[in-house]
Structure formats: structure tokens, C-alpha cells
Amino acid sequence: MLSAAFLVVGCGKNELADNPFLKEWDTPFGTIPFDEIKVEHYMPAFEEGMRVHNKEIEGIVKNKEVANFENTIAAIDFSGELLAKVSGVFFNMTAANTNGEIQALEEKIGPMLAKHGDEITMNGKLFERVKMVWDNKSKENLNQEQQMLLEKTYKRFVRSGALLDKTKQDKLKKVNGELTTLEAKFISNLLKETKSYTLVIDKEEDLKGLPEWLVEQGAATAKDMKQEGKWVYTLDSPSVFPFLEYADNRELREKIFKAKNNRCNNGGETDNKANIEKIVALRAEKAELLGYKTFADYVLEERMNKTPQEVYTLLEGLLSYSIPAAKKDVIELQKLLDKDHKGATLEAWDWSYYANKIRKQKYNYDAEQTRPYFEINNVRQGCFDVITKLYGLTFTERKDIKTYADDVQVFECKNEKDEHVGILYWDPFTRASKQGGAWCNGYREQYKQGDKSVTPIITVCFNYAKSPSGRTTITAEEASTIFHEMGHAIHGLLSNCTYISTSGTTVPRDFVELPSQILEHWCSKPEVLKMFAKNEKGEVIPQDLLTKMESVSKFDVAYAMTERYAAAYLDMEYHILTTKDKVGDVTAFEKKAMDKIGLISQIPPRYRSTYFSHVFGGGYAVGYYAYVWSEVLDADAFDAFLETGDIFDKQTADRFKNEILSKGSTNYADQLYKNFRGKDPSIDAVLRNSGMKK
């Protein structure tokens, strides 16, 4: 079998001409012709994309005109269109529809792209032009967005090593290449371990406690795996979390919990501990090369929270409320455990199970009571309707646009003037070729270039288990995830910016979760639920169930808050290390970090080190706290709607759209927030919402 690298060398002009990436896509709105794209097309397209991009950069460098904003900064921003086109498709497929070939390709392409990016940002002659524009910015009449793009571009070059000497630049290039390889390997290992585990049940009595739909799901999974007559549960979220909540069999709960909690921590080829040590060391080396004390200092320079101390103050302040509250919950849960298993100590695999029992006993509530009212298509439409009421966007299904999997749907988005705004891919169900979790991403960003106006192509992906009956239902809590990812989607769809690097979600990591998390608030409001929460007969969710949902909303929040804050703290602990520090034993390092905050044994961090993909395989290194900071922002921002007495208040919605959703990073994040809210955010609203402060 020929390697991908060899295929590139062997490509002739005709072969390149037949590559779908190198053609103008004659599709509705320039959407992706998935039916034409094959794995063998990616590498040649990446090679050609980098070649064309280099030629464009060379043109900027050789321009004999004096460097100015248009011929240098804007020109850089609009360069690399072909490469962005290929990257947009490839990296979405590595998450949503991957396979062994794509994973192997990703490990090769990552270092190539890192090297390509380094060669641009460390191009001395190109940086001379960028610096000339930066030094003479007062002589150009730049608007706010242009000023921001200039600053972002200049800082990107400096933060990528443009000011380093050649020896240090070469070291940095090597570090960047190694990091991309290790991060891709981390994700590949996690996907393999997550998808390889199965809990096989062959005794019907071991299903005791499981709701009917979960039993049916287990049987359907078993059938798919050629194990008819049995029940199979996996580490995909729609399988493992409900099992932990409902299974009466404590031994099986322990078994699947430990499998989930020890992913990539079992030795062998897919163990991630060595990867973590190397990644942390390389990031520390990168920070030092660029003149920063730690990688955390390097990253936070570009965030709303500017220093590690600011982040620690935020996390420690919130943990001081959540951990004491969690300890009180342990006492109550232990009492229930004592009735079933006298002498046993409450463990992490017991928490969800007994918390659910308390909901039933104390509040007469079970999350399963909500399931009949949250059919997945109704939830999606309800979310669409909320967005329409708030921001005037409408969504119409387009069956003439190709997709990459049968269950994926495509929607055209229009504004209140019936003008095309963008395209949304909707990918709701779990499958073997898909990574876990839920996310929003872009195939193409919104921007304007002269007379050319480019609209965004956005995707939202989930991992709900598709019901064999054809009517897939989820719980009220799971429904909020749909609203969350759609919040990201409208941040991209409502973007109204000129430049690629300032549009959509290209905002600081600790600001990007605000649009997603604020939209979750609407999902729990009675007036919204009555719009879409209906059972199979079309009956609206009853008031008594809404009352129960409200009464239980502040119960057991300490667990969710603590596990989230603990994960954010763990992320920080790894990245405040200097080149003189060593991670050493990853398990011991993690324990020491959690002991610092007094984390109780019944609550592990939401992501343990070896499967913390946000940090070691994605773009959230020194950024997981962003979810925590955004809780502060979204709670405070939603208060702006509550203060009007109308959660659909048009003036407030318009202000949020015009000052935040449409603005991208055309201004500083703290200023964008102040423009909307009129003040700085405080933690009072999030503590009040959680019931930890009146």
C-alpha cells in the first residue's frame, strides 16, 4: 500500500485537476460535496493548499509598495483560502466521521501544518512589513475592527516567535511539530479506548433499575455487535451516564465507572500518561522560548483573565462554596447507601444513583419523567423557535445539500429580511466513527472582501443514542446541551465582520462560551418548554412536572460545580510548571493537585488527566476554566433579560445580538460585555442561581 506522502509525489496535473478540493464547488452556497471527497484527496489538497498559500505570502513580501494595512495585514488575513477550505473539511471529519486512515493522516498532517504556520509567522521579511504597519498605525485612519485585526496580527507573529533569533526559532518549530503529533496521538488513543470497551450483560436480573428505553438501547447495541439476546453498554455518554444513574447492581456500576474513569491509564499502546508528560514539558519549553514564565502566563495574556492568579482566585472562590455543599450532600447520600449496603462507604459510582433516589423521595421527581416530552426533533425545533423570537433567524431544511452520514441534516439560515445568512449541519446521533461529547465547529467563516461576501457554514454535533423505535427522546438536562451548542452556532451565523480573524467565534477562549451558556437559560423556562416539550400524543408538558423541575433545579448542583471547577484547577496545575519542573507520575500529580483544593474522593474531576481531551488534545489548554468564567458571564448577562420582566425582551435581545453575537473580536471582550451590560460581571448571579448564596 502506497503512503499518502508518496501519493503526493506521484500526483500529475490531471490527478490534481480531478481533486474535488481544487475545483470551484458548484453546490448550493458553496457547501461541501461530501459524495465526491475520498481520503486520498486530502493529502494532495493540503500540499497544494500550502503551496498556494506560500505563493500568496511571497507576493505580500515582494510587494514594492510601502507596507500598509490593506497590502499587508488584510492581505495576510485573506490569504490561504484553499488551505482553509481543505482544513475545514478534514478536521471536522476527524471528529465527526473518522476512521483508521484519517487518524493516520491526521498524525502526518498536524506537523506539516505546524511547520507551515511557523514558516509564515517566522518569516523575517513578512514580519518587517507587519511591524512597519504596527509602528505607523497612527498614520492610517483605521476603524475599530481594523485596529483589532492589526493588533491580533502583530501579536500573533510576536507570540509565534517572530522576534526570536534563528536558533530559538528552529527550536520552537521543533517543539510545535512535536506537540501537534502528541496531541493527535492523545485523541486517537482516547477514541480507541472509548470505543473498544463494552459492558456485556447476559442476565436479565442485572438490568434491574434500568428504565425501559435504556434496556432497549442495550439490546439494540448488542444486536449491532452480533450479540443478540444480551445487553451491551458502552462508554459513550448516552450509555454510561444513564447506567450509573439507574443500575441497581452496584458491582456493575463500579465496573463501568472505573472503565470510564481510567481510560488511557491502563498501560499498553493507548496509555496517555507519557504523552501528557511530554506535552506539558514541551509547552513549558515553548513558553520559555517566547519569554514567559509558564505556559499559563503565555496563554492568559490573550484572555479576559490575564494572569494565573486571577484564574486561581476565581476557582478557589467558587470551590469555597461548592465543596462544603458537596460534603453535606455526602452525608445524605451515605444514609441511603447504608440501607442497601451496610458498612459500605459512598463511592463515586454511587453518587448519581443515590442522588436520583433522593430526587424521587424528596421531590417526587425522576429525570425519566421528562423524557417523553423531549423528542429530539421537537427540542431542535424549540431551540430554533427561541432563536427566531430572540434574533429573527429562521431555519429551513435543505435536502438538496450533501452530507457525510445518513443521520445528518442540513438547514439554511435566513434573517428577518429573508436574506441568506448561513448553513447549519445538524448531526445528533452517536456512531462508531465519531468522537464523544458535543461540539460546534465551522467549515467556513463569515467575512467580506470587496464585493465578495462569504457566509458561514457551521456544524453542531452530539452523541445521543438513536432509538430503535424511531422516536428518540432525551431528558430535560440533555436538551440543554442542544441549546448550548446552538448558542455557539448563532455566534458564528450572526457574525457581521469584514475580516476572517475577527469574525464569529474568534474571541478569547474565556469569552467564547458566553453565547452558548446563556442560551441554556431559555431551555429551562416554563414559557419556553410549553412551546416544544410535548409527548407522543402532542400533550404539552404538565404544570406539576414543571413545578417539580423548578424545585429540584438547585438540588445536587454541588457535584456538577465541584467536578467542573476541579477539572479547571487540574488544567492550571499542569500549565504553571516551568521547564525546571517535572510532572513525574501523572496519577500522583493529579492526586496532589486535587488534594490542594480538598476534593473529596466521591467527586473526581470531570475529566481526569489521561482523557482530558480539551486540554491535551484540543484548544482548551489553560482554558477549561473558561466554562467557569462563562458561567459568571452568562448568569450576569441573563439577569439583563430578567430585569426587564420578559426573557424575550426585544431591546435586550437586539443589544446582545448587536454588541456581542455579531461583533466577533472587533473589540476587546471586556468592552463588548460592558457595551451590552453597562457594567462588569460579578459572581453573585451564578451563586444565586445555584442556591449557594441568596
C-alpha positions in Angstrom: 0.0 0.0 0.0 1.4 3.4 -1.0 1.8 6.0 1.7 -0.1 9.3 1.5 3.2 11.1 1.2 4.2 9.0 -1.9 0.8 9.7 -3.5 1.5 13.4 -3.3 4.8 13.0 -5.1 3.2 10.8 -7.7 0.3 13.2 -8.5 0.2 14.6 -12.0 -1.6 17.7 -13.2 -4.7 15.6 -14.3 -4.8 13.9 -10.9 -4.8 17.3 -9.1 -7.4 18.6 -11.5 -9.7 15.8 -10.5 -9.3 16.6 -6.8 -12.6 18.0 -5.6 -10.9 20.4 -3.3 -9.2 22.1 -6.2 -12.4 22.8 -8.0 -15.0 25.5 -7.5 -17.8 23.8 -5.7 -20.9 24.1 -7.8 -23.2 23.4 -4.9 -25.8 25.4 -3.0 -24.0 28.2 -1.2 -20.6 26.5 -1.8 -21.4 23.6 0.5 -19.2 20.6 0.7 -19.6 17.9 -2.0 -19.1 15.1 0.5 -20.1 12.4 -2.1 -17.0 13.3 -4.2 -14.4 13.5 -1.4 -12.3 10.5 -0.7 -9.5 10.0 1.9 -6.8 10.0 -0.9 -7.9 13.6 -1.8 -6.8 15.2 1.5 -3.0 15.0 1.3 -2.6 16.3 -2.2 -5.1 19.1 -1.4 -3.2 20.0 1.8 0.1 20.1 -0.2 -1.4 22.3 -2.9 -3.1 24.5 -0.3 0.2 25.1 1.4 2.0 25.7 -1.9 -0.6 28.3 -3.0 -0.6 29.9 0.5 3.2 30.2 0.4 2.9 31.9 -3.1 0.4 34.4 -1.7 2.7 35.2 1.2 5.6 35.6 -1.2 3.5 38.1 -3.1 2.9 40.1 0.0 6.6 40.1 0.9 7.7 41.1 -2.6 5.2 43.9 -2.9 7.3 47.0 -3.7 4.7 49.4 -2.2 5.2 50.7 1.3 3.6 48.3 3.7 0.1 49.4 4.9 -2.9 47.9 6.4 -4.5 46.8 3.1 -1.5 45.4 1.2 -0.1 43.6 4.3 -2.4 43.0 7.2 -5.7 42.5 5.2 -3.7 40.6 2.6 -2.4 38.2 5.2 -5.8 37.7 6.6 -7.4 36.8 3.3 -4.6 34.5 2.2 -4.7 30.7 2.5 -8.3 30.3 1.2 -7.7 26.9 -0.3 -5.8 25.6 2.7 -8.7 26.8 5.0 -11.1 25.0 2.7 -9.3 21.7 3.0 -8.7 22.1 6.7 -12.3 22.9 7.4 -13.5 19.6 5.9 -10.7 17.4 7.1 -10.6 18.4 10.8 -14.4 18.2 11.0 -14.2 14.7 9.7 -11.5 13.7 12.2 -14.1 14.5 14.9 -17.5 13.5 13.2 -16.7 10.7 10.8 -13.2 9.4 11.2 -11.5 6.0 10.5 -8.1 4.5 10.8 -6.9 6.1 7.5 -8.0 9.5 8.6 -6.4 9.1 12.0 -3.1 8.1 10.5 -3.3 11.0 8.1 -4.0 13.4 11.0 -0.8 12.4 12.7 1.1 13.3 9.5 -0.8 16.5 8.6 -0.6 18.0 12.1 3.2 18.5 12.0 3.1 19.7 8.4 0.6 22.4 9.2 2.6 23.4 12.3 5.7 23.8 10.2 3.8 25.7 7.5 2.4 28.1 10.1 5.8 28.6 11.7 7.4 29.4 8.4 4.9 32.2 7.9 5.0 33.7 11.4 8.8 33.4 11.5 9.2 34.9 8.0 11.5 37.8 8.8 10.7 39.9 5.7 7.0 39.4 6.2 7.2 40.4 9.8 9.2 43.6 8.8 6.1 44.6 6.8 3.7 43.8 9.7 5.9 45.7 12.1 6.1 48.7 9.8 2.3 48.9 9.8 2.2 48.4 13.5 4.7 51.1 14.2 2.9 53.5 11.8 -0.7 52.7 12.8 -1.4 56.3 13.9 -0.8 57.4 10.3 -3.6 55.3 9.0 -7.2 56.0 9.5 -8.2 52.6 10.8 -11.6 51.7 12.1 -12.1 49.7 15.3 -12.2 46.3 13.6 -9.0 47.2 11.6 -7.2 48.2 14.7 -8.1 44.9 16.4 -7.0 42.9 13.3 -3.7 44.8 13.2 -3.1 44.2 16.9 -4.1 40.5 16.7 -1.8 40.0 13.6 1.2 41.7 15.2 0.8 39.8 18.4 0.3 36.5 16.6 3.7 37.0 14.9 5.4 38.0 18.1 3.8 35.2 20.1 4.8 32.8 17.4 8.5 33.7 17.6 9.0 36.4 15.1 11.3 38.3 17.4 13.5 35.2 18.2 16.8 34.5 16.7 17.2 31.7 14.2 18.4 29.2 16.8 15.4 29.7 19.0 13.0 29.8 16.1 14.3 26.4 15.0 13.8 25.1 18.5 10.3 26.5 18.5 9.4 24.9 15.2 10.6 21.5 16.5 8.5 22.0 19.7 5.4 22.9 17.7 5.8 19.9 15.4 6.2 17.5 18.3 3.2 19.0 20.1 0.8 18.5 17.2 1.9 14.9 16.8 1.4 14.2 20.5 -1.9 16.0 20.7 -3.2 14.0 17.7 -2.0 10.8 19.3 -3.7 11.7 22.6 -7.1 12.0 20.8 -6.5 8.8 18.8 -5.8 6.8 21.9 -8.8 8.2 23.7 -11.1 7.4 20.8 -9.8 3.8 20.6 -10.2 3.2 24.4 -13.7 4.8 24.5 -15.0 2.8 21.5 -13.3 -0.5 22.5 -14.9 -1.0 25.9 -18.2 -2.9 26.3 -20.1 -3.9 29.4 -21.9 -7.1 28.3 -24.9 -8.2 30.4 -26.4 -11.7 29.9 -28.5 -12.0 33.0 -31.8 -10.1 33.0 -31.7 -9.6 36.7 -28.6 -7.4 36.2 -30.8 -4.9 34.4 -32.9 -4.2 37.5 -33.4 -0.4 37.9 -32.8 0.5 34.3 -35.7 2.3 32.6 -37.2 0.5 29.6 -35.6 2.8 27.0 -32.2 2.0 28.4 -32.8 -1.7 28.3 -33.9 -1.4 24.7 -30.8 0.6 23.9 -28.6 -2.0 25.4 -30.4 -4.8 23.4 -30.1 -2.7 20.2 -26.3 -2.2 20.8 -25.9 -5.9 21.5 -27.7 -6.7 18.2 -25.4 -4.3 16.3 -22.4 -6.1 17.8 -23.8 -9.5 16.9 -24.6 -10.4 20.5 -28.3 -10.9 20.2 -30.1 -11.9 23.4 -27.7 -9.9 25.5 -27.4 -6.2 26.6 -24.4 -4.1 25.8 -23.4 -0.7 27.4 -20.5 1.4 26.2 -18.5 4.5 27.4 -20.4 6.8 25.1 -22.2 9.4 27.2 -25.8 8.3 26.4 -25.0 4.8 27.6 -22.6 5.1 30.6 -24.2 8.1 32.4 -27.8 6.7 32.5 -26.4 3.3 33.5 -24.6 4.9 36.5 -27.8 6.7 37.5 -30.2 3.8 37.3 -28.5 0.4 37.6 -29.3 -1.3 41.0 -26.3 -3.6 40.6 -23.5 -1.8 42.5 -20.7 -4.0 41.2 -21.7 -3.3 37.5 -21.9 0.5 38.3 -18.3 0.2 39.7 -17.1 -1.7 36.8 -18.3 0.7 34.1 -17.4 3.8 36.2 -13.8 2.6 36.6 -13.6 1.8 32.9 -14.7 5.4 32.1 -12.5 6.9 34.7 -9.4 5.0 33.8 -9.4 5.5 30.1 -5.9 5.7 28.6 -4.5 4.9 32.1 -4.1 1.1 31.7 -0.7 0.7 30.2 -0.2 -0.5 26.7 -0.3 1.4 23.4 -3.2 3.6 24.2 -1.9 4.8 27.6 -1.7 8.6 27.6 0.5 9.3 30.7 3.8 9.5 28.8 2.0 11.8 26.2 0.9 14.1 29.0 4.4 14.4 30.4 5.9 15.2 27.0 3.1 17.7 26.1 3.4 19.6 29.4 7.2 19.7 29.1 7.1 20.9 25.5 4.5 23.6 26.4 6.7 24.8 29.2 9.7 24.9 26.8 7.6 26.9 24.3 6.6 29.4 26.8 10.2 29.8 28.0 11.5 30.3 24.4 8.9 33.1 23.9 9.9 34.8 27.2 7.1 33.7 29.5 7.5 32.2 33.0 5.0 29.4 32.3 2.6 28.3 29.5 -0.3 29.6 31.6 1.3 33.1 31.6 1.7 32.8 27.8 -1.9 31.7 27.1 -3.6 34.1 29.6 -2.0 37.2 28.1 -4.7 37.0 25.4 -7.7 36.2 27.8 -10.1 38.2 29.9 -8.4 36.8 33.0 -4.9 37.9 32.3 -2.9 36.0 34.9 -2.8 32.6 36.6 -3.6 34.3 39.9 -6.8 35.7 38.5 -7.9 32.3 37.4 -6.9 30.7 40.8 -8.8 33.4 42.7 -11.9 32.7 40.6 -11.7 28.9 41.0 -10.8 28.9 44.7 -13.6 31.4 45.4 -16.2 29.2 43.8 -14.8 26.0 45.3 -15.1 27.5 48.8 -18.8 27.3 48.2 -19.2 24.1 46.3 -17.0 21.7 48.3 -18.7 22.4 51.7 -22.0 22.0 49.9 -20.9 18.7 48.4 -19.7 17.4 51.8 -23.2 18.0 53.2 -24.7 16.0 50.3 -22.3 13.1 51.0 -23.9 12.7 54.5 -27.4 12.5 53.0 -26.3 10.0 50.2 -24.4 7.8 52.7 -27.6 7.3 54.7 -29.3 5.8 51.7 -26.3 3.6 50.8 -26.3 2.3 54.4 -29.8 0.9 53.9 -28.7 -1.1 50.8 -25.1 -1.9 51.7 -24.5 -1.7 55.5 -20.9 -0.8 56.3 -20.1 0.3 52.8 -18.6 3.8 52.1 -20.1 6.0 49.5 -18.0 6.0 46.3 -18.0 8.0 43.1 -20.0 5.3 41.2 -22.8 5.6 43.9 -23.4 9.4 43.6 -25.7 9.6 40.6 -27.6 6.5 41.7 -28.4 7.8 45.2 -28.9 11.4 44.1 -31.6 10.1 41.8 -33.2 8.2 44.7 -33.3 11.4 46.7 -34.9 13.3 43.8 -37.6 10.6 43.8 -38.1 10.5 47.5 -37.7 14.2 48.4 -39.1 15.9 45.3 -41.1 13.1 43.7 -39.0 13.7 40.6 -37.1 11.5 38.2 -35.4 12.9 35.2 -37.0 10.0 33.3 -40.4 11.7 33.8 -39.2 14.4 31.4 -38.1 12.1 28.7 -41.5 11.6 26.9 -41.7 15.3 26.4 -38.3 15.8 24.9 -38.3 14.2 21.5 -35.1 15.2 19.8 -36.6 16.8 16.7 -39.0 18.8 18.9 -36.1 20.0 21.0 -34.2 21.1 18.0 -37.3 23.0 16.6 -38.0 24.5 20.0 -34.4 25.8 20.1 -34.8 27.2 16.5 -38.1 28.9 17.6 -36.4 30.5 20.6 -33.6 31.8 18.3 -36.2 33.2 15.9 -38.0 35.0 18.7 -34.8 36.5 20.1 -32.8 37.3 17.0 -35.1 36.9 13.9 -33.2 33.9 12.4 -35.1 31.1 10.7 -34.0 27.6 9.8 -35.3 25.7 6.7 -34.2 22.1 5.9 -32.3 21.7 2.6 -32.4 18.2 1.3 -30.5 19.1 -1.8 -27.3 19.6 0.2 -25.0 16.6 0.6 -24.0 15.2 4.0 -21.3 12.8 5.2 -23.6 10.5 7.1 -27.3 9.4 6.7 -28.4 10.9 10.0 -27.0 14.4 9.3 -29.5 17.1 8.3 -28.8 20.5 6.7 -30.6 23.8 7.4 -30.4 27.1 5.6 -30.5 30.0 8.0 -32.1 33.4 7.0 -32.5 36.7 8.8 -35.7 38.7 9.4 -35.3 40.2 6.0 -35.4 36.7 4.4 -31.7 37.1 3.4 -29.4 34.0 3.4 -27.2 34.1 6.5 -25.5 30.7 6.5 -25.7 26.9 6.6 -26.1 24.6 9.6 -25.3 20.9 9.6 -27.2 19.1 12.3 -25.5 15.8 13.5 -27.4 14.4 16.5 -26.5 10.7 17.0 -23.6 8.7 18.2 -21.7 6.3 15.9 -18.5 4.3 15.9 -16.7 6.9 13.7 -17.5 9.8 15.9 -15.6 11.2 18.9 -17.6 11.5 22.2 -19.2 14.6 23.5 -21.0 17.5 21.8 -19.4 20.4 19.9 -19.9 23.2 17.4 -17.4 23.9 14.7 -17.1 25.7 11.4 -16.4 24.6 7.8 -16.2 28.2 6.6 -16.1 31.5 8.5 -18.1 34.6 7.6 -16.1 37.5 6.1 -16.3 40.3 3.4 -13.7 41.1 0.8 -14.5 43.9 -1.5 -17.7 42.9 -3.3 -17.4 39.3 -2.1 -19.5 38.4 0.9 -18.8 34.9 2.4 -21.4 33.3 4.6 -20.6 30.8 7.3 -21.0 27.1 7.3 -21.5 25.7 10.8 -21.9 22.3 12.3 -23.3 21.1 15.6 -22.6 17.5 16.7 -24.0 15.5 19.6 -23.8 11.9 20.7 -27.4 10.9 21.5 -28.4 7.3 21.3 -30.8 6.8 18.4 -33.9 4.9 19.5 -34.7 1.7 17.6 -38.3 2.8 17.6 -37.5 5.9 15.5 -38.7 8.3 18.2 -35.5 9.4 20.1 -36.2 11.1 23.4 -33.8 12.8 25.8 -34.1 14.3 29.3 -34.6 17.9 30.0 -31.0 18.2 31.1 -29.7 16.6 27.9 -31.9 19.0 26.0 -29.9 21.9 27.4 -26.8 20.6 25.5 -28.7 21.3 22.3 -29.3 24.9 23.3 -25.6 25.2 24.4 -24.2 24.1 21.0 -26.8 26.2 19.1 -25.6 29.2 21.1 -22.1 28.7 19.6 -23.8 28.2 16.2 -25.6 31.5 16.2 -22.4 33.3 17.4 -21.0 32.1 14.0 -24.1 32.6 12.0 -24.9 36.1 13.2 -21.3 37.3 12.7 -21.2 40.6 10.7 -17.5 41.3 10.3 -15.1 42.1 7.5 -12.1 40.0 8.3 -11.7 36.3 8.9 -9.6 36.7 12.0 -12.1 38.9 13.7 -15.3 37.2 12.8 -17.6 34.8 14.6 -16.2 32.8 17.4 -12.6 34.1 17.0 -12.8 35.6 20.5 -10.8 34.9 23.7 -11.4 31.4 25.0 -12.9 32.7 28.2 -15.5 34.7 26.3 -16.5 32.2 23.6 -18.7 30.2 26.0 -20.9 33.2 26.9 -23.2 32.9 23.8 -23.6 29.1 24.3 -24.2 29.1 28.0 -26.6 32.0 28.1 -28.9 30.2 25.6 -29.2 27.3 28.1 -31.2 29.5 30.4 -34.2 29.6 27.9 -34.3 25.8 27.8 -35.5 25.6 31.4 -38.1 28.4 31.4 -41.7 27.2 31.6 -42.9 29.5 28.9 -40.3 28.1 26.5 -40.9 24.4 27.5 -44.6 24.8 26.7 -43.5 25.8 23.2 -41.9 22.4 22.3 -41.9 19.9 25.2 -44.7 17.6 24.1 -45.3 13.9 24.4 -46.1 11.4 21.6 -49.8 12.4 21.8 -48.9 16.1 21.4 -49.7 16.9 25.0 -47.7 19.8 26.5 -45.5 19.1 29.5 -47.8 19.4 32.6 -47.5 22.2 35.1 -46.9 19.8 38.0 -43.9 18.4 36.3 -42.6 21.9 35.6 -43.0 22.7 39.2 -41.0 19.6 40.2 -38.3 20.6 37.7 -38.1 24.0 39.3 -38.0 22.7 42.8 -35.2 20.2 42.1 -33.1 22.6 39.9 -30.9 23.6 42.9 -30.5 20.0 44.2 -27.2 18.3 43.7 -25.6 21.3 41.9 -22.6 21.0 44.2 -21.4 17.8 42.5 -21.6 19.3 39.0 -20.0 22.5 40.0 -17.2 20.9 42.0 -16.2 18.4 39.3 -16.1 21.2 36.8 -14.1 23.5 38.9 -11.7 20.7 39.9 -11.0 19.9 36.2 -10.3 23.6 35.6 -7.9 23.6 38.5 -6.1 20.5 37.3 -5.6 22.1 33.9 -4.0 25.1 35.6 -1.7 23.0 37.8 -0.2 21.3 34.7 0.5 24.6 33.0 2.0 26.6 35.8 5.0 24.3 35.6 8.3 25.7 34.4 11.0 23.9 32.4 12.7 23.1 35.7 9.6 21.3 37.0 8.6 17.7 36.1 5.2 16.1 36.0 6.6 12.8 37.0 3.9 10.2 37.9 0.7 11.6 36.3 -1.6 9.8 38.7 0.4 11.2 41.7 0.5 14.7 40.2 -3.3 14.7 39.7 -3.9 13.5 43.3 -1.6 16.2 44.7 -3.4 18.8 42.7 -6.9 17.6 43.9 -5.7 17.4 47.5 -4.7 21.1 47.3 -8.4 22.0 46.9 -9.6 19.4 49.3 -11.5 17.5 46.7 -13.5 14.6 48.2 -13.0 11.1 46.9 -16.6 10.8 45.8 -16.1 13.5 43.2 -13.4 13.1 40.7 -12.6 16.0 38.3 -14.9 15.9 35.4 -12.0 15.0 33.2 -9.1 13.0 34.6 -5.7 13.7 33.1 -5.5 10.7 30.7 -8.8 11.6 28.9 -8.8 15.3 29.4 -9.0 15.9 25.6 -10.0 19.6 26.0 -6.5 20.3 27.4 -4.2 17.7 25.9 -5.8 17.1 22.5 -7.8 20.3 21.8 -7.6 24.1 22.1 -8.5 24.4 25.8 -5.1 24.2 27.4 -5.2 26.8 30.2 -8.8 27.3 29.1 -11.0 24.8 30.7 -11.7 27.5 33.4 -13.4 29.4 30.5 -16.6 27.3 31.2 -16.4 28.5 34.8 -15.8 32.2 33.9 -18.6 32.0 31.3 -21.0 30.8 34.0 -20.3 34.1 35.7 -20.8 36.0 32.5 -23.9 34.1 31.3 -25.7 34.3 34.7 -25.0 38.0 34.9 -26.0 38.6 31.3 -29.3 36.6 31.6 -30.1 38.9 34.5 -30.3 41.7 31.9 -33.3 39.9 30.4 -34.9 39.0 33.8 -34.6 42.6 34.9 -37.0 43.6 32.0 -39.6 41.1 33.2 -39.5 39.4 29.7 -37.0 36.8 28.7 -37.7 37.7 25.0 -37.4 41.4 25.5 -36.6 42.7 22.1 -34.4 45.6 23.1 -32.2 43.4 25.3 -32.0 40.7 22.6 -31.1 43.3 20.0 -28.4 44.7 22.3 -26.9 41.2 22.8 -27.0 40.5 19.1 -25.5 43.8 18.1 -22.9 44.2 20.9 -21.8 40.6 21.2 -23.1 38.0 18.7 -22.4 40.0 15.6 -19.2 41.6 16.7 -16.7 38.7 16.8 -13.5 40.1 18.2 -13.8 43.6 16.6 -13.3 45.0 20.1 -11.9 43.7 23.4 -14.1 41.1 25.1 -14.5 43.1 28.4 -15.5 46.1 26.4 -18.0 44.1 24.3 -19.5 42.9 27.5 -19.7 46.3 29.1 -21.3 47.7 25.9 -24.1 45.1 26.4 -24.5 45.1 30.1 -23.3 48.5 31.2 -21.1 47.1 33.9 -18.5 44.4 34.8 -19.8 40.9 35.7 -19.9 39.6 39.2 -20.2 36.0 40.6 -23.3 36.9 42.6 -25.7 35.7 39.9 -24.1 32.3 39.4 -24.0 31.6 43.2 -27.6 32.8 43.5 -28.7 30.5 40.6 -27.0 27.5 42.3 -28.7 28.2 45.6 -25.4 28.7 47.3 -26.0 32.4 48.0 -29.1 34.5 48.5 
